[in-house]
Amino acid sequence: MVTGSGPRSPKQKEILRDIRNVLTRYMVRGNAKDLDIVALKIWKLTRR
């Protein structure tokens, strides 16, 4: 997925945990299209 350079801050770990929870929820429901949208949003957030 997203690889960061250097150690992650506690805030980043928190965000990643939330992301993982959301992704798991979507995967359980099997909404592949929604999963793509969420992944794209996450990618944009992590690019900042």
Distance bins in CASP14 RR format, pairs under 12 A and 6 or more apart:
PFRMAT RR
TARGET T0000
AUTHOR 0000-0000-0000
RMODE 2
METHOD distances of the structure
MODEL  1
1 16 0 0 0 0 1 0 0 0 0 0 0
1 19 0 0 0 0 1 0 0 0 0 0 0
1 20 0 0 0 0 1 0 0 0 0 0 0
1 23 0 0 0 0 1 0 0 0 0 0 0
1 39 0 0 0 0 1 0 0 0 0 0 0
1 42 0 0 0 0 1 0 0 0 0 0 0
1 43 0 0 0 0 1 0 0 0 0 0 0
1 46 0 0 0 0 1 0 0 0 0 0 0
2 8 0 0 0 0 0 1 0 0 0 0 0
2 12 0 0 0 0 1 0 0 0 0 0 0
2 15 0 0 0 0 0 1 0 0 0 0 0
2 16 0 0 0 0 1 0 0 0 0 0 0
2 19 0 0 0 0 1 0 0 0 0 0 0
2 20 0 0 0 0 0 1 0 0 0 0 0
2 23 0 0 0 0 0 1 0 0 0 0 0
2 39 0 0 0 0 1 0 0 0 0 0 0
2 42 1 0 0 1 0 0 0 0 0 0 0
2 43 1 0 0 1 0 0 0 0 0 0 0
2 44 0 0 0 0 0 1 0 0 0 0 0
2 45 0 0 0 0 1 0 0 0 0 0 0
2 46 1 0 1 0 0 0 0 0 0 0 0
2 47 0 0 0 0 1 0 0 0 0 0 0
2 48 0 0 0 0 0 1 0 0 0 0 0
3 16 0 0 0 0 0 1 0 0 0 0 0
3 46 0 0 0 0 1 0 0 0 0 0 0
4 12 0 0 0 0 1 0 0 0 0 0 0
4 13 0 0 0 0 0 1 0 0 0 0 0
4 16 0 0 0 0 0 1 0 0 0 0 0
4 46 0 0 0 0 1 0 0 0 0 0 0
4 47 0 0 0 0 0 1 0 0 0 0 0
5 12 0 0 0 0 0 1 0 0 0 0 0
5 46 0 0 0 0 0 1 0 0 0 0 0
6 12 0 0 0 0 0 1 0 0 0 0 0
7 13 0 0 0 0 1 0 0 0 0 0 0
8 14 0 0 0 0 1 0 0 0 0 0 0
8 15 0 0 0 0 1 0 0 0 0 0 0
8 16 1 0 0 1 0 0 0 0 0 0 0
8 17 0 0 0 0 0 1 0 0 0 0 0
8 46 0 0 0 0 0 1 0 0 0 0 0
9 15 0 0 0 0 1 0 0 0 0 0 0
9 16 0 0 0 0 0 1 0 0 0 0 0
10 16 0 0 0 0 0 1 0 0 0 0 0
10 17 0 0 0 0 0 1 0 0 0 0 0
11 17 0 0 0 0 0 1 0 0 0 0 0
11 18 0 0 0 0 0 1 0 0 0 0 0
12 18 0 0 0 0 0 1 0 0 0 0 0
12 19 0 0 0 0 0 1 0 0 0 0 0
12 45 0 0 0 0 0 1 0 0 0 0 0
12 46 0 0 0 0 1 0 0 0 0 0 0
12 48 0 0 0 0 0 1 0 0 0 0 0
13 19 0 0 0 0 0 1 0 0 0 0 0
13 20 0 0 0 0 0 1 0 0 0 0 0
14 20 0 0 0 0 0 1 0 0 0 0 0
14 21 0 0 0 0 0 1 0 0 0 0 0
15 21 0 0 0 0 0 1 0 0 0 0 0
15 22 0 0 0 0 0 1 0 0 0 0 0
15 42 0 0 0 0 1 0 0 0 0 0 0
15 45 1 0 0 1 0 0 0 0 0 0 0
15 46 0 0 0 0 1 0 0 0 0 0 0
15 48 0 0 0 0 0 1 0 0 0 0 0
16 22 0 0 0 0 0 1 0 0 0 0 0
16 23 0 0 0 0 0 1 0 0 0 0 0
16 42 0 0 0 0 1 0 0 0 0 0 0
16 45 0 0 0 0 0 1 0 0 0 0 0
16 46 0 0 0 0 1 0 0 0 0 0 0
17 23 0 0 0 0 0 1 0 0 0 0 0
17 24 0 0 0 0 0 1 0 0 0 0 0
18 24 0 0 0 0 0 1 0 0 0 0 0
18 25 0 0 0 0 0 1 0 0 0 0 0
18 38 0 0 0 0 0 1 0 0 0 0 0
18 42 0 0 0 0 1 0 0 0 0 0 0
18 45 0 0 0 0 0 1 0 0 0 0 0
19 25 0 0 0 0 0 1 0 0 0 0 0
19 26 0 0 0 0 0 1 0 0 0 0 0
19 35 0 0 0 0 0 1 0 0 0 0 0
19 38 0 0 0 0 1 0 0 0 0 0 0
19 39 0 0 0 0 1 0 0 0 0 0 0
19 41 0 0 0 0 1 0 0 0 0 0 0
19 42 1 0 1 0 0 0 0 0 0 0 0
19 43 0 0 0 0 0 1 0 0 0 0 0
19 45 0 0 0 0 1 0 0 0 0 0 0
19 46 0 0 0 0 1 0 0 0 0 0 0
20 26 0 0 0 0 0 1 0 0 0 0 0
20 27 0 0 0 0 0 1 0 0 0 0 0
20 38 0 0 0 0 0 1 0 0 0 0 0
20 39 0 0 0 0 0 1 0 0 0 0 0
20 42 0 0 0 0 0 1 0 0 0 0 0
21 27 0 0 0 0 0 1 0 0 0 0 0
21 28 0 0 0 0 0 1 0 0 0 0 0
21 38 0 0 0 0 0 1 0 0 0 0 0
22 28 0 0 0 0 0 1 0 0 0 0 0
22 29 0 0 0 0 0 1 0 0 0 0 0
22 31 0 0 0 0 0 1 0 0 0 0 0
22 34 0 0 0 0 1 0 0 0 0 0 0
22 35 0 0 0 0 1 0 0 0 0 0 0
22 37 0 0 0 0 0 1 0 0 0 0 0
22 38 1 0 0 1 0 0 0 0 0 0 0
22 39 0 0 0 0 0 1 0 0 0 0 0
22 41 0 0 0 0 1 0 0 0 0 0 0
22 42 0 0 0 0 1 0 0 0 0 0 0
22 45 0 0 0 0 0 1 0 0 0 0 0
23 29 0 0 0 0 0 1 0 0 0 0 0
23 30 0 0 0 0 0 1 0 0 0 0 0
23 31 0 0 0 0 0 1 0 0 0 0 0
23 32 0 0 0 0 0 1 0 0 0 0 0
23 34 0 0 0 0 0 1 0 0 0 0 0
23 35 1 0 0 1 0 0 0 0 0 0 0
23 36 0 0 0 0 0 1 0 0 0 0 0
23 37 0 0 0 0 0 1 0 0 0 0 0
23 38 1 0 0 1 0 0 0 0 0 0 0
23 39 1 0 0 1 0 0 0 0 0 0 0
23 41 0 0 0 0 0 1 0 0 0 0 0
23 42 0 0 0 0 1 0 0 0 0 0 0
24 30 0 0 0 0 0 1 0 0 0 0 0
24 35 0 0 0 0 0 1 0 0 0 0 0
24 38 0 0 0 0 0 1 0 0 0 0 0
25 31 0 0 0 0 1 0 0 0 0 0 0
25 34 0 0 0 0 1 0 0 0 0 0 0
25 35 0 0 0 0 1 0 0 0 0 0 0
25 38 0 0 0 0 1 0 0 0 0 0 0
26 32 0 0 0 0 1 0 0 0 0 0 0
26 33 0 0 0 0 1 0 0 0 0 0 0
26 34 1 0 1 0 0 0 0 0 0 0 0
26 35 1 0 1 0 0 0 0 0 0 0 0
26 36 0 0 0 0 1 0 0 0 0 0 0
26 37 0 0 0 0 1 0 0 0 0 0 0
26 38 1 0 0 1 0 0 0 0 0 0 0
26 39 0 0 0 0 1 0 0 0 0 0 0
26 41 0 0 0 0 0 1 0 0 0 0 0
26 42 0 0 0 0 0 1 0 0 0 0 0
27 34 0 0 0 0 1 0 0 0 0 0 0
27 35 1 0 0 1 0 0 0 0 0 0 0
27 36 0 0 0 0 0 1 0 0 0 0 0
27 38 0 0 0 0 0 1 0 0 0 0 0
27 39 0 0 0 0 0 1 0 0 0 0 0
28 34 0 0 0 0 0 1 0 0 0 0 0
28 35 0 0 0 0 0 1 0 0 0 0 0
29 35 0 0 0 0 1 0 0 0 0 0 0
29 38 0 0 0 0 0 1 0 0 0 0 0
30 36 0 0 0 0 0 1 0 0 0 0 0
30 38 0 0 0 0 0 1 0 0 0 0 0
31 37 0 0 0 0 1 0 0 0 0 0 0
31 38 0 0 0 0 1 0 0 0 0 0 0
31 39 0 0 0 0 0 1 0 0 0 0 0
32 38 0 0 0 0 0 1 0 0 0 0 0
32 39 0 0 0 0 0 1 0 0 0 0 0
33 39 0 0 0 0 0 1 0 0 0 0 0
33 40 0 0 0 0 0 1 0 0 0 0 0
34 40 0 0 0 0 0 1 0 0 0 0 0
34 41 0 0 0 0 0 1 0 0 0 0 0
35 41 0 0 0 0 0 1 0 0 0 0 0
35 42 0 0 0 0 0 1 0 0 0 0 0
36 42 0 0 0 0 0 1 0 0 0 0 0
36 43 0 0 0 0 0 1 0 0 0 0 0
37 43 0 0 0 0 0 1 0 0 0 0 0
37 44 0 0 0 0 0 1 0 0 0 0 0
38 44 0 0 0 0 0 1 0 0 0 0 0
38 45 0 0 0 0 0 1 0 0 0 0 0
39 45 0 0 0 0 0 1 0 0 0 0 0
39 46 0 0 0 0 0 1 0 0 0 0 0
40 46 0 0 0 0 0 1 0 0 0 0 0
40 47 0 0 0 0 0 1 0 0 0 0 0
41 47 0 0 0 0 0 1 0 0 0 0 0
41 48 0 0 0 0 0 1 0 0 0 0 0
42 48 0 0 0 0 0 1 0 0 0 0 0
END
